[in-house]
Amino acid sequence: MENDSYWMRYHAKSRASINEWSKMQSNERPRLSVFHQDRDATIYLLDNIEQHGIKLHNGLDIVVSLNNYRGGNVIEETQGLANLTLDVVSFVTMAYCELDRFDLQIIFHEDGTTDGVIPVSSPSTLDLSVPRKIQEDVFCSVYANRDKLYESDKEHVARAMAWSRASILQKQPLFEFMCLWIGIESINHVLSRALPTIKGKKNVLKNNWRGLFDIANKKVADLDFEELIYARQQIFHSRGDISDAFVTKLATYLEPTRKVLNYGIGSVLKLDEEMIKSIAERTALKMFILEPLAYNGRFTGLRNNIDWLLTNNPKLLINDAQNEYHFNDAGDPETVIKTNTTANFADGVKFSAHGWQLKEQGNSGVKITNVKINS
């Protein structure tokens, strides 16, 4: 209905936070807000806090308030605004940010009635690593400076930030590099047009990428930008094999490439030099992801017969898990995860565990200190 107002809440998995980690045990719940005049919408950002003996950070709540909404797909509209906000959050923090779920819809009708939709949420999987606080002055400056750009440049910056955020979501170096490079291509033209043409046939490559060459030479130490371009050609234009050795080498390019992209975005936005540096010199902060726990040990009773093994392949199944949360003496959060495991083995098969394998993926800051096996 014309002139209805919508209040939409989304949850984001995020390593970024509004409040300082040390202050999250208080009842304070500060927020950041941004007003989009062209859409008559206000975005509010708050920490999502869950109580588990202690208060734990569980990502961000994003509330989109649409005033006098005149029709269209309200979910699509508000999700777009939420994702645009997360692009900025991820850019200023270099932290993992992923729109996770729709949490709440409230509709204030013009006739005074109020309708709503409340989904049933599943229990959260908590990430205990310390989040990276959003610096309010940097966050606000990005929005303010972006609004001063030409519409076409604003779109280039929006795409570059979206690809920057997408890169942090990736698990494989190949896909992470691809996201970063698409972000670079999004702003290359904007950066290059401000610099004089580099003439000469031998300088075609440098001329085409002169904006990024300039940033790489001035801002990123010990980086051969031409190597990144050749890697890009190998991936996007099939100029060579995507071998394991190439992907291993590619992983060493990720943070330098991220720096080039972020210095580029900051330059287009005309942010203060120190502000750009504070963003660009950060490494990506990813989510804490555990690979499945695996035990090392000795089997007895297994048959060396493929048909028998395909029918009776042994499995360990977790029946339930209980998490206990607390702070250690240093003030850092810790958790003890207790599980009951059932062995789904054929008759006569036994397994004696003498060790374990457990590791995390990505740069999360979480440390696994011990695994204790009670058999």
C-alpha positions in Angstrom: 0.0 0.0 0.0 1.2 3.5 -0.8 2.9 5.3 2.1 3.4 2.1 4.1 6.6 2.0 6.1 8.8 -1.1 6.4 11.2 -2.1 9.2 13.4 -5.0 8.0 16.0 -6.8 10.1 18.7 -9.0 8.7 21.5 -11.0 10.3 25.1 -11.0 8.9 27.9 -13.4 9.7 30.6 -10.9 10.4 34.0 -10.5 12.0 33.4 -6.8 12.3 31.8 -5.2 15.4 30.3 -1.9 16.5 31.5 -2.1 20.1 34.9 -2.9 21.5 35.2 -6.5 22.5 36.0 -5.6 26.1 32.8 -3.6 26.4 30.4 -6.3 25.1 29.7 -7.7 28.6 28.0 -4.4 29.5 24.4 -3.6 28.6 25.5 -1.0 26.2 24.5 -1.6 22.6 25.8 1.2 20.4 24.8 1.5 16.8 25.9 3.1 13.5 23.4 4.6 11.1 23.4 5.8 7.5 20.6 7.7 5.7 20.0 7.1 2.0 18.2 10.2 0.8 17.5 8.9 -2.7 15.6 5.9 -1.2 14.3 7.6 1.9 15.8 4.8 3.9 17.9 4.6 7.1 20.3 1.7 7.8 21.1 0.8 11.4 24.0 -1.5 12.4 24.2 -3.2 15.8 26.2 -6.0 17.2 24.2 -9.3 17.5 24.9 -10.5 21.1 24.0 -13.9 22.5 24.1 -14.9 26.1 25.8 -18.2 26.9 27.0 -17.7 30.4 29.0 -14.8 29.0 27.9 -12.4 26.2 29.3 -13.5 22.8 29.5 -11.6 19.6 27.5 -13.3 16.9 27.8 -11.0 13.8 25.8 -7.9 13.0 22.1 -7.0 12.9 21.2 -4.8 10.0 18.0 -2.9 10.2 16.6 -1.2 7.1 13.9 1.3 7.7 12.0 2.4 4.6 9.7 5.4 4.9 6.7 5.9 2.7 7.6 2.9 0.5 5.5 3.1 -2.7 5.8 -0.5 -4.0 8.1 -3.0 -5.7 9.9 -5.9 -4.2 10.7 -4.8 -0.6 12.9 -7.8 0.1 15.0 -7.2 -3.0 15.2 -3.5 -2.1 16.2 -3.9 1.5 18.6 -6.8 0.8 20.4 -4.6 -1.7 20.8 -1.8 0.9 22.0 -4.3 3.5 24.6 -5.8 1.1 25.7 -2.3 0.1 26.2 -1.5 3.8 28.2 -4.7 4.3 30.4 -3.9 1.4 31.4 -0.7 3.2 31.8 -2.5 6.6 34.0 -5.1 5.0 36.1 -2.5 3.2 36.9 -0.4 6.3 37.6 -3.4 8.5 38.9 -6.0 5.9 36.7 -8.4 7.8 34.5 -11.3 6.7 30.9 -10.1 6.2 28.1 -12.2 4.7 24.4 -11.5 4.7 23.1 -14.6 6.5 19.3 -14.5 6.9 16.2 -12.4 7.0 15.2 -12.0 10.7 12.1 -9.8 11.0 9.7 -7.7 8.9 7.3 -5.1 10.4 4.9 -3.1 8.2 3.4 0.1 9.5 0.3 0.7 7.4 -1.0 4.2 6.6 -4.3 3.3 8.3 -2.5 2.7 11.6 -2.5 -1.1 11.6 0.7 -3.1 11.9 1.6 -6.5 10.2 4.8 -8.5 10.5 6.7 -11.7 9.6 8.9 -13.4 12.2 11.0 -16.4 10.9 12.0 -19.2 13.3 15.8 -19.1 13.6 18.0 -22.2 14.0 20.6 -22.2 16.8 23.7 -20.2 16.0 27.2 -21.5 15.4 29.3 -19.0 17.3 32.7 -17.8 16.2 34.7 -17.1 19.4 37.4 -15.1 17.7 37.7 -11.4 18.6 36.0 -9.2 16.0 37.5 -6.1 14.4 35.8 -2.9 15.5 34.4 -0.6 12.8 36.0 2.8 13.1 33.1 5.2 12.9 35.0 8.1 11.4 36.3 5.9 8.6 32.9 4.3 8.0 31.2 7.7 7.8 33.9 9.2 5.6 33.5 6.4 3.0 29.8 7.2 2.7 30.2 11.0 2.7 33.0 10.9 0.1 31.2 8.4 -2.1 28.2 10.6 -2.3 30.4 13.4 -3.7 31.5 11.3 -6.7 30.0 11.3 -10.2 27.3 8.6 -10.5 29.5 6.5 -12.8 32.4 6.6 -10.4 30.1 5.9 -7.5 29.1 2.7 -9.3 32.7 1.7 -10.0 33.6 2.1 -6.3 30.5 0.2 -5.2 31.4 -2.8 -7.5 35.1 -2.7 -6.3 34.0 -2.8 -2.7 31.6 -5.6 -3.4 34.3 -7.7 -5.0 36.7 -6.9 -2.2 34.1 -8.3 0.3 33.5 -11.3 -2.0 37.2 -12.1 -1.9 37.2 -12.5 1.9 34.4 -15.0 1.7 36.4 -17.3 -0.6 38.2 -20.4 0.7 40.4 -21.1 -2.4 43.3 -18.8 -3.4 42.3 -19.0 -7.1 38.8 -17.7 -6.5 40.0 -15.1 -4.0 42.5 -13.7 -6.5 39.8 -13.6 -9.2 37.5 -11.6 -6.9 40.3 -9.1 -6.1 41.2 -8.7 -9.7 37.7 -8.0 -10.9 37.6 -5.4 -8.1 40.8 -3.9 -9.6 39.3 -3.8 -13.1 36.2 -2.0 -11.7 38.3 1.0 -10.7 41.2 0.9 -13.1 39.6 3.3 -15.6 38.8 5.8 -13.0 42.3 5.8 -11.6 44.0 5.8 -15.0 42.2 8.7 -16.6 43.7 11.0 -14.0 47.2 10.2 -15.1 49.0 11.1 -18.3 49.2 8.5 -21.1 52.4 6.4 -21.2 53.5 6.4 -24.8 55.5 3.8 -26.7 54.7 0.3 -27.9 56.8 -1.3 -25.1 54.6 0.5 -22.6 51.2 -0.7 -23.7 50.8 -2.8 -20.6 51.8 -0.1 -18.2 49.6 2.4 -20.0 46.5 0.2 -19.8 47.0 -0.3 -16.1 48.8 3.0 -15.3 46.6 3.9 -12.4 47.3 0.7 -10.6 51.0 0.6 -11.6 51.3 4.0 -10.0 49.7 2.8 -6.7 51.7 -0.4 -6.7 55.0 1.4 -7.2 54.3 4.0 -4.5 52.4 2.1 -1.9 53.1 -1.6 -2.0 56.7 -2.5 -1.2 58.5 -5.4 -3.1 55.6 -5.9 -5.5 56.1 -6.6 -9.2 52.7 -5.5 -10.5 53.5 -7.1 -13.9 53.5 -10.5 -12.2 49.9 -9.9 -11.0 48.9 -9.0 -14.6 50.5 -12.1 -16.0 48.7 -14.2 -13.3 45.5 -12.5 -14.4 46.1 -13.3 -18.0 46.9 -16.9 -17.1 43.6 -17.2 -15.3 41.2 -15.2 -17.4 42.7 -15.7 -20.8 44.1 -19.3 -20.5 47.7 -18.1 -21.0 49.1 -21.2 -19.2 48.1 -24.1 -16.9 46.4 -23.6 -13.6 48.7 -26.0 -11.8 49.1 -26.7 -8.1 52.4 -24.9 -8.2 50.7 -21.8 -9.8 47.9 -21.8 -7.2 50.5 -22.0 -4.4 52.3 -19.1 -5.9 49.0 -17.3 -6.4 48.4 -17.5 -2.6 51.4 -15.3 -2.0 49.9 -12.6 -4.3 46.6 -12.3 -2.3 47.6 -9.7 0.3 49.6 -7.5 -2.1 46.8 -7.6 -4.6 44.3 -6.7 -1.8 46.5 -3.7 -0.9 46.6 -2.4 -4.4 42.8 -2.7 -4.6 42.1 -1.0 -1.3 44.6 1.8 -2.0 42.8 2.2 -5.3 39.4 2.4 -3.8 40.6 4.9 -1.1 42.2 7.0 -3.8 39.0 7.2 -5.9 37.1 8.1 -2.8 39.7 10.8 -2.0 40.0 9.6 1.6 42.7 11.1 3.9 46.0 9.4 3.2 46.4 8.0 6.7 42.8 6.7 6.6 43.5 4.9 3.3 46.7 3.4 4.9 44.7 2.2 8.0 42.4 0.2 5.6 44.9 -1.0 3.0 47.5 -2.3 5.4 45.1 -4.7 7.1 45.1 -8.3 6.3 41.8 -10.0 5.6 40.1 -11.3 8.7 38.2 -14.5 7.8 35.7 -16.6 9.7 36.8 -19.4 12.0 36.1 -22.7 10.2 37.0 -26.0 11.7 37.7 -29.0 9.5 36.0 -32.2 10.9 37.9 -33.7 13.8 39.8 -36.8 12.7 41.3 -39.5 14.9 44.6 -41.3 14.2 44.6 -44.9 15.3 44.6 -48.7 14.6 41.8 -50.7 13.1 41.2 -54.4 13.9 38.7 -56.6 12.2 38.5 -54.9 8.9 38.5 -57.0 5.7 40.7 -56.1 2.8 37.8 -56.6 0.4 36.3 -53.8 -1.7 32.7 -55.1 -1.8 32.8 -55.7 2.0 34.2 -52.2 2.7 31.7 -50.5 0.5 28.9 -52.1 2.4 30.5 -51.8 5.9 32.6 -48.6 5.7 33.2 -47.4 9.3 31.8 -44.0 10.4 31.9 -41.9 13.6 28.8 -40.0 14.3 28.4 -37.1 16.7 25.2 -37.5 18.7 25.2 -34.1 20.5 27.6 -31.3 21.4 27.6 -29.1 24.5 29.6 -25.8 24.5 30.8 -24.2 27.7 32.0 -20.5 27.3 34.1 -18.5 29.7 36.9 -15.9 29.8 40.5 -17.0 30.6 42.9 -15.1 32.9 44.0 -12.9 30.0 40.4 -11.8 29.3 40.1 -13.8 26.1 37.1 -15.9 25.4 37.5 -19.7 25.5 35.1 -22.6 24.9 35.1 -26.2 25.8 33.2 -28.4 23.3 32.0 -31.7 24.6 30.7 -34.3 22.2 29.3 -37.9 22.4 30.4 -39.9 19.5 28.9 -43.2 18.3 30.9 -45.7 16.2 29.0 -47.1 13.3 31.2 -50.2 12.7 30.4 -53.7 11.4 30.5 -56.5 14.0 34.0 -57.4 15.0 35.5 -54.1 13.9 37.4 -52.0 16.5 39.4 -48.8 16.4 42.0 -47.7 19.0 42.6 -43.9 18.8 46.1 -42.6 19.8 45.9 -39.1 18.4 43.9 -36.5 16.6 43.9 -34.1 13.7 42.0 -30.8 13.9 42.9 -27.5 12.2 41.2 -24.3 11.2 41.0 -22.7 7.8 41.7 -19.1 7.0 43.1 -16.2 9.1 40.7 -16.1 12.1 42.9 -15.5 15.2 41.4 -18.6 16.9 43.8 -21.1 18.5 43.0 -24.8 19.1 44.8 -25.6 22.4 43.9 -29.2 23.1 41.7 -32.2 22.2 41.1 -34.8 24.9 39.8 -38.2 24.1 37.9 -40.2 26.6 37.1 -43.7 25.4 
